[in-house]
Every structure is written in C-alpha cells, then in structure tokens.
Amino acid sequence: MTRRVDYDDLRAVLAALTEGETDTVSLMATVACEVHHADDRFDWTGFYRVVAPELLKIGPYQGGHGCLVIPFSRGVCGAAARTGDVQLVDDVEAFPGHIACSSSTRSELVLPVRNGAGRLLGVFDIDSDLPGAFAAEDAQALSGILSDVFSTAD
C-alpha cells in the first residue's frame, strides 16, 4: 500500500510541533522531517537557505545528499528563489539548467519560503524518483502550510 499525504493532518501536526517556535532552522528541520515521512512520492525533502545575495546553501533535509550551494541563476531551486514562484517540474531533464544533485530525481516541486515580514528565507525542495509526481494541489497545500509555519520565523 502506498502512503499518500493527508494535508489536513500534516497541517495539524506541524502546527502542534512548531507552536511558539521562531527559530528558522528548527522550523525547517521539523517541516523537512514531517513532510518527508508523510508520502512515499517524496524521495528527498529539504530546504535551501538564502545565505547571501543570490545564493542558496543547503539547510535541514531528509534523504540522500543534496547540492551544497545553488546560485539563484541555476536550477529549479534557483528559479524559485529568483522569481518567487512555485516551480512544479514533471520532468527535470526537460528543465533548462536543471542541476542533478541526485541521478534518481525525475520530478521536483520547489516552493519559496517567506517569513511573516515577507523576507525570503529560502526554498523548500521536494524531489521524487517518479516522473510527474506532483500536482497543483500539492503546491497549494504545501504553500499554505509553509506560510503558517514560517509566519513567526526570525
């Protein structure tokens, strides 16, 4: 039986686990863990943090190793950070400038993460070893959850 995320349950669990927390890294670690274990489609789940102008570095994650540094000018994560738009990629091989941090990744969902003041903290990256693993419903639900969790982040 394939495990599929229930976003209402995930939202409730994350709200309970992160209540009152403002530390960005603690919030990222908790979200990465809970989301990663919520759905069998999610092969790599984690954050890339804004650490300098136009530069992301790996943050808390679950799964195999990830790329350590990603400029805003490259890859799916860079595109999400640069444009501020969700990147829903059914086939990473067809994405211009895709960075292959893992050869098993076939599809990707990357969401910008902002705090309550609107400052870009980083991006939340979910990779799948299945092509076309993500839908607009995943992006919408996860965007709402991230907005709730990071609204009080430093």
ROLUM-173006 format. One record per residue (C-alpha): residue number from 1; x, y, z. Coordinates in nm, 4 decimals, always signed. Layout:
BEGIN
   num         c1         c2         c3
   NUM          X          Y          Z
...
***
This chain:
BEGIN
   num         c1         c2         c3
     1    +0.0000    +0.0000    +0.0000
     2    +0.1352    +0.3400    -0.0994
     3    +0.1383    +0.6092    +0.1677
     4    -0.0155    +0.9360    +0.0460
     5    -0.0089    +1.2613    +0.2430
     6    -0.3222    +1.3923    +0.4133
     7    -0.2543    +1.7653    +0.4074
     8    -0.5117    +1.8481    +0.6761
     9    -0.3424    +1.6038    +0.9159
    10    +0.0026    +1.7292    +0.8170
    11    -0.1029    +2.0903    +0.8805
    12    -0.2364    +1.9985    +1.2267
    13    +0.0747    +1.8006    +1.3225
    14    +0.3096    +2.0771    +1.2108
    15    +0.1031    +2.3420    +1.3890
    16    +0.1276    +2.1430    +1.7133
    17    +0.5006    +2.0700    +1.6750
    18    +0.6022    +2.4258    +1.5847
    19    +0.3713    +2.6274    +1.8088
    20    +0.5620    +2.9183    +1.9596
    21    +0.8876    +2.8400    +1.7752
    22    +1.0582    +3.1263    +1.5906
    23    +1.3986    +2.9761    +1.5068
    24    +1.4128    +2.9289    +1.1310
    25    +1.6462    +2.6269    +1.1299
    26    +1.4385    +2.4459    +1.3932
    27    +1.1242    +2.5080    +1.1901
    28    +1.2943    +2.3883    +0.8707
    29    +1.4196    +2.0692    +1.0357
    30    +1.0750    +1.9853    +1.1698
    31    +0.8978    +2.0545    +0.8394
    32    +1.1525    +1.8559    +0.6358
    33    +1.1145    +1.5523    +0.8617
    34    +0.7353    +1.5544    +0.8807
    35    +0.6790    +1.6169    +0.5099
    36    +0.9396    +1.3604    +0.4037
    37    +0.7748    +1.0815    +0.6018
    38    +0.4194    +1.1781    +0.5006
    39    +0.4209    +1.0478    +0.1423
    40    +0.6003    +0.7723    -0.0492
    41    +0.6420    +1.0014    -0.3508
    42    +0.8824    +1.2223    -0.1554
    43    +1.2353    +1.0887    -0.2167
    44    +1.4305    +1.3976    -0.0988
    45    +1.2777    +1.6719    +0.1108
    46    +1.4577    +1.9783    +0.2362
    47    +1.5459    +2.3424    +0.2407
    48    +1.7961    +2.5626    +0.0673
    49    +1.8531    +2.8767    +0.2768
    50    +1.9302    +3.2257    +0.1494
    51    +2.2775    +3.2946    +0.2916
    52    +2.3964    +3.5831    +0.0729
    53    +2.2577    +3.7883    -0.2155
    54    +2.1534    +3.5499    -0.4943
    55    +2.2915    +3.2440    -0.3097
    56    +2.1300    +2.9379    -0.1517
    57    +2.3006    +2.6828    +0.0732
    58    +2.1649    +2.3508    +0.1864
    59    +1.9659    +2.3510    +0.5070
    60    +1.7854    +2.0821    +0.7023
    61    +1.6786    +1.7909    +0.4822
    62    +1.5797    +1.4245    +0.4699
    63    +1.7090    +1.1785    +0.2100
    64    +2.0415    +1.1339    +0.0336
    65    +2.2962    +1.4114    -0.0014
    66    +2.1977    +1.7329    -0.1765
    67    +2.3863    +2.0060    -0.3557
    68    +2.5669    +2.2274    -0.1057
    69    +2.5401    +2.5594    -0.2913
    70    +2.2911    +2.6779    -0.5533
    71    +2.3034    +3.0253    -0.7082
    72    +1.9690    +3.1913    -0.7828
    73    +2.0706    +3.1782    -1.1507
    74    +2.0745    +2.7959    -1.1740
    75    +1.8366    +2.5052    -1.1435
    76    +1.4827    +2.4613    -1.0210
    77    +1.5638    +2.5861    -0.6693
    78    +1.7383    +2.8915    -0.8094
    79    +1.4370    +2.9666    -1.0296
    80    +1.2002    +2.9513    -0.7302
    81    +1.4239    +3.1854    -0.5292
    82    +1.4841    +3.4231    -0.8218
    83    +1.1211    +3.4533    -0.9365
    84    +0.9364    +3.3949    -0.6105
    85    +0.7153    +3.1470    -0.7957
    86    +0.6444    +2.7821    -0.7192
    87    +0.8286    +2.5509    -0.9581
    88    +0.6326    +2.2360    -1.0453
    89    +0.8506    +2.0258    -1.2760
    90    +0.7144    +1.6993    -1.4161
    91    +1.0419    +1.6064    -1.5901
    92    +1.3642    +1.7533    -1.4545
    93    +1.5520    +1.6540    -1.7716
    94    +1.3333    +1.8982    -1.9663
    95    +1.4025    +2.1904    -1.7277
    96    +1.6684    +2.4233    -1.8738
    97    +1.9662    +2.4433    -1.6395
    98    +1.8485    +2.1667    -1.4065
    99    +2.1144    +2.0754    -1.1502
   100    +2.1342    +1.6994    -1.0982
   101    +2.2105    +1.6710    -0.7278
   102    +2.0828    +1.3124    -0.7462
   103    +2.0649    +1.0986    -1.0588
   104    +1.7435    +0.9330    -0.9340
   105    +1.5357    +1.2546    -0.9348
   106    +1.2693    +1.2592    -1.2066
   107    +1.0312    +1.5345    -1.0906
   108    +1.0514    +1.8228    -0.8478
   109    +0.8374    +2.0673    -0.6541
   110    +1.0085    +2.3792    -0.5149
   111    +0.8296    +2.6438    -0.3104
   112    +0.9625    +2.9830    -0.1981
   113    +0.9596    +3.0232    +0.1817
   114    +0.8997    +3.3662    +0.3351
   115    +0.8601    +3.4799    +0.6928
   116    +0.5685    +3.6919    +0.8140
   117    +0.7526    +4.0095    +0.7129
   118    +0.7818    +3.8826    +0.3554
   119    +1.1585    +3.8199    +0.3653
   120    +1.2706    +3.5246    +0.1518
   121    +1.4209    +3.2672    +0.3884
   122    +1.4889    +3.0071    +0.1226
   123    +1.3121    +2.7422    -0.0784
   124    +1.1536    +2.4112    +0.0137
   125    +1.2510    +2.1399    -0.2329
   126    +1.0794    +1.8044    -0.2758
   127    +1.2247    +1.5566    -0.5237
   128    +1.0655    +1.2366    -0.6468
   129    +1.2120    +0.9421    -0.8303
   130    +0.8799    +0.9216    -1.0172
   131    +0.8066    +1.1382    -1.3237
   132    +0.5115    +1.3768    -1.2859
   133    +0.4808    +1.3002    -0.9146
   134    +0.3408    +1.6381    -0.8105
   135    +0.0198    +1.8263    -0.8841
   136    -0.1052    +2.1794    -0.8326
   137    -0.2924    +2.0533    -0.5234
   138    +0.0394    +1.9563    -0.3626
   139    +0.1838    +2.3005    -0.4338
   140    -0.1231    +2.4800    -0.2998
   141    -0.1465    +2.2748    +0.0206
   142    +0.2253    +2.2944    +0.0948
   143    +0.2364    +2.6692    +0.0238
   144    -0.0348    +2.7217    +0.2851
   145    +0.1417    +2.5035    +0.5397
   146    +0.4746    +2.6805    +0.4849
   147    +0.3066    +3.0193    +0.5188
   148    +0.1543    +2.9138    +0.8520
   149    +0.4712    +2.7588    +0.9940
   150    +0.7119    +3.0369    +0.8935
   151    +0.4864    +3.3349    +0.9687
   152    +0.6684    +3.3892    +1.3009
   153    +1.0182    +3.2859    +1.1859
   154    +1.3170    +3.5088    +1.2587
***
